[in-house]
């Protein structure tokens, strides 16, 4: 679909209601990035016989709310900085299309982050000051991703942010709430979670490289080029598939830990898409990358518990 076809399509569609616009701004297809770390961290806690359902449920709500708040702030500041315009190749953005105002988005972002903080106070009660620090840092990082004097996403640090907070922090934090401990094992289990969620951003930035360059958004794809983004995607995927083998041989996990390997054909398909598709066609690649991350994470979690 070229730009003219996209504009014609949008004009023919019924505009979403205000409620639908807020749902759209939350980017529902990206919220799996908030769910997978909690699932994997909880699965490891189950493996250790220390799982508490209520703790995981509250952690899941907080994780989703922080993801939504981050998406709202991202939508807001990408619009204000000119990175999101009506000409973008990706899905509809609510500010650039006039569905939500700047003031409404600012208020909405604050309310979502504040709700996450209030819910997180229960986890602080059961987990201590470390959980409070993790929660505050996660909220600050979510805002700093596109806002502030040194926005991470605009200075080549978006990938690192995603890997750390939606991979390492999300997974290890969930595990810590259940067990009151950090471990090398919990860190290793966080690697494929963070790597494959980061790959969602890699595809997004790969698709938007020209628009980001014009807007002064210095993603790694802009700084180092398309081939780097392809190699980054491949390496993060390979590292993800190496972790189950490491857990099997080093920590004596059951053979079920190799369940994620059934997704290898999908991983191969995604790599071929990065080499053969461009522009609007990459929206399908982005969607499949998110599904791949979720499927791998769920299978990985199952393997950890069996």
C-alpha positions in Angstrom: 0.0 0.0 0.0 1.5 3.3 -1.1 1.0 6.7 0.7 -1.9 7.7 -1.6 -3.7 4.4 -1.1 -3.2 4.6 2.7 -4.7 8.1 2.8 -7.6 7.0 0.6 -8.2 4.0 2.9 -8.1 6.2 6.0 -10.6 8.6 4.5 -13.0 5.7 3.7 -12.9 4.3 7.2 -15.1 5.4 10.1 -13.1 7.5 12.6 -12.6 5.7 15.9 -14.5 7.0 19.0 -12.5 8.7 21.8 -12.4 5.4 23.8 -11.3 3.5 20.7 -8.6 6.1 20.2 -7.2 5.6 23.7 -7.1 1.9 23.0 -5.4 2.5 19.7 -2.9 4.7 21.4 -2.1 2.0 23.9 -0.8 -0.1 20.9 -2.5 -3.4 22.0 -0.3 -5.5 19.7 2.8 -4.3 21.7 1.4 -5.2 25.1 2.7 -8.8 24.8 6.0 -7.2 25.5 4.7 -6.4 29.0 3.2 -9.9 29.5 6.0 -12.2 28.5 8.6 -11.1 31.1 6.0 -11.7 33.9 5.1 -15.1 32.5 8.7 -16.2 32.2 9.7 -14.8 35.7 6.7 -16.5 37.2 7.5 -19.8 35.4 10.9 -19.8 37.0 9.4 -19.1 40.4 7.1 -22.1 39.8 10.1 -24.2 39.0 11.6 -23.2 42.4 8.3 -23.9 44.2 7.9 -20.3 45.3 5.1 -19.0 43.0 2.4 -16.7 44.4 -0.4 -16.0 41.9 -1.4 -12.7 43.5 2.1 -11.3 43.2 2.3 -12.2 39.6 -1.1 -10.8 38.8 -0.2 -7.4 40.4 3.2 -7.4 38.6 1.4 -8.1 35.3 -1.0 -5.2 35.8 1.9 -2.9 36.7 3.9 -4.1 33.7 1.0 -3.5 31.3 0.3 -0.1 32.7 3.9 1.0 32.4 4.0 -0.3 28.8 0.8 1.7 28.0 2.2 4.8 29.7 5.4 4.5 27.7 3.4 4.1 24.5 1.3 7.2 25.4 4.5 9.3 26.0 6.1 7.9 22.9 3.0 8.9 20.8 3.1 12.4 22.4 6.7 13.2 21.9 7.1 11.6 18.5 4.3 13.9 17.4 5.8 17.0 19.1 9.2 16.2 17.6 7.9 15.6 14.1 8.8 11.9 14.0 5.1 10.9 13.7 3.3 12.5 10.8 0.3 11.5 8.8 2.8 10.2 6.2 4.3 7.5 8.5 4.4 4.0 7.2 3.3 2.4 10.5 -0.2 2.0 12.1 -2.4 5.1 12.7 -1.2 7.4 15.4 -3.8 9.3 17.3 -2.1 12.7 17.8 -0.9 13.1 14.2 -4.4 12.3 13.1 -6.2 14.6 15.5 -8.0 11.9 17.5 -6.5 12.9 20.9 -5.2 16.3 21.8 -1.7 17.0 23.3 -3.2 18.0 26.6 -5.4 14.9 26.8 -2.4 12.7 26.1 -0.3 14.4 28.8 -3.1 13.9 31.3 -3.6 10.3 30.2 0.1 9.5 30.5 0.2 10.8 34.0 -2.9 8.9 35.1 -1.6 5.6 33.7 1.8 5.9 35.3 0.2 7.0 38.6 -2.1 4.0 38.6 0.9 1.7 38.0 2.7 3.3 40.9 -0.3 2.9 43.3 -0.7 -0.8 42.4 3.0 -1.3 42.7 2.9 -0.2 46.3 1.5 -3.6 47.2 4.5 -5.2 45.6 6.8 -2.9 47.6 5.0 -4.0 50.8 5.7 -7.7 50.0 9.1 -7.2 48.3 10.7 -4.3 50.0 12.6 -1.2 48.9 14.3 -2.9 46.0 10.9 -3.3 44.4 10.2 0.4 44.9 13.5 1.3 43.2 12.7 -1.0 40.3 9.2 0.5 39.9 10.4 4.1 40.0 13.3 3.4 37.6 10.9 1.7 35.2 8.5 4.6 35.2 11.3 7.1 34.8 12.8 5.1 31.9 9.4 4.8 30.2 9.1 8.6 30.2 12.7 9.2 29.3 12.4 6.8 26.3 11.1 9.8 24.2 10.8 12.7 26.6 13.3 14.9 28.5 16.5 16.6 27.5 18.1 13.3 26.3 15.4 11.0 25.0 16.8 7.5 24.8 15.0 6.6 21.5 16.4 9.6 19.8 20.0 8.9 20.8 20.5 5.3 19.8 19.6 3.9 23.3 16.1 2.7 22.6 17.2 -0.9 22.0 19.2 -1.0 25.2 16.3 0.4 27.2 13.9 -2.2 25.8 16.3 -5.1 26.5 17.0 -4.0 30.1 13.5 -3.0 31.2 11.3 -5.3 29.3 13.7 -8.2 29.5 16.1 -8.2 32.4 14.1 -6.0 34.8 10.7 -7.4 34.0 11.7 -11.0 34.2 14.2 -10.8 37.2 11.9 -8.4 39.0 8.9 -10.8 38.8 11.1 -13.6 40.0 12.5 -11.5 42.8 9.0 -10.6 44.1 8.2 -14.4 44.4 11.6 -15.6 45.8 13.3 -12.5 47.3 16.4 -13.3 45.4 18.3 -12.4 42.2 20.3 -15.1 40.5 22.4 -15.9 37.4 19.7 -18.3 36.4 17.0 -15.6 36.5 19.3 -13.3 34.5 19.9 -16.0 31.8 16.1 -16.6 31.5 15.6 -12.9 30.9 17.9 -12.8 27.9 15.6 -14.3 25.3 12.7 -12.3 26.7 14.6 -9.0 26.3 16.3 -10.0 23.0 13.1 -10.9 21.2 11.1 -7.9 22.5 14.0 -5.7 21.3 13.6 -7.3 17.9 10.1 -5.7 17.7 11.8 -2.3 18.0 14.5 -3.3 15.6 11.9 -4.1 12.9 10.0 -0.9 13.7 13.1 1.2 13.4 14.2 -0.7 10.2 10.8 0.2 8.6 10.9 3.9 9.7 14.6 4.6 9.0 14.0 7.4 6.4 11.3 9.1 8.5 13.4 8.9 11.6 16.4 10.3 9.8 14.4 13.2 8.5 13.0 13.9 12.0 16.5 13.8 13.6 15.6 10.5 15.5 19.0 8.7 15.8 18.0 5.1 16.2 20.6 2.4 15.8 19.1 1.7 12.3 19.6 5.4 11.4 23.1 5.6 12.8 24.5 2.2 11.6 22.2 1.4 8.6 19.8 -1.2 7.4 22.4 -4.0 7.2 23.3 -3.5 10.9 19.6 -3.7 11.8 19.3 -7.0 9.9 22.4 -8.5 11.6 21.2 -7.2 15.0 17.9 -9.0 14.5 19.7 -12.2 13.5 22.1 -12.1 16.4 19.4 -11.4 19.0 17.4 -14.3 17.7 20.4 -16.6 17.8 21.2 -15.7 21.4 17.6 -16.4 22.3 17.8 -19.9 20.9 21.1 -20.5 22.7 19.7 -19.9 26.2 17.5 -23.1 26.4 20.5 -25.2 25.5 22.5 -23.4 28.2 19.8 -24.1 30.8 19.6 -27.8 29.7 23.4 -28.5 29.9 24.3 -26.2 32.8 21.3 -26.3 35.0 20.0 -29.7 34.1 16.5 -28.6 33.0 14.3 -31.2 31.4 14.3 -31.7 27.7 11.0 -29.7 27.6 13.2 -26.6 27.8 13.8 -27.0 24.0 10.1 -26.3 23.3 10.9 -22.8 21.9 12.8 -24.5 19.1 9.5 -25.2 17.3 9.5 -21.5 16.4 12.7 -21.7 14.3 10.8 -21.8 11.0 9.0 -18.6 12.0 12.4 -17.0 12.9 13.8 -17.9 9.5 10.7 -16.4 7.8 11.1 -13.1 9.6 14.8 -12.9 8.6 13.8 -13.5 4.9 11.1 -10.8 5.2 13.7 -8.2 6.4 15.7 -8.9 3.3 12.8 -8.9 0.9 10.2 -6.4 2.1 10.2 -2.7 2.6 7.9 0.2 3.6 4.3 -0.6 4.4 5.0 -4.3 3.8 7.1 -4.4 7.0 4.0 -3.8 9.1 3.2 -7.5 8.6 6.8 -8.3 9.6 6.4 -6.2 12.8 3.2 -8.0 13.7 4.8 -11.4 13.2 7.8 -10.4 15.2 5.6 -9.6 18.1 3.8 -12.9 17.8 7.1 -14.7 17.5 8.3 -13.0 20.8 5.1 -14.0 22.6 5.1 -17.6 21.3 8.7 -18.2 22.1 8.2 -16.7 25.6 5.1 -18.9 26.3 6.9 -22.0 25.2 9.9 -21.0 27.1 7.8 -20.6 30.2 6.2 -24.0 29.8 9.6 -25.5 29.4 10.8 -23.9 32.6 7.9 -25.3 34.6 7.9 -28.9 33.3 
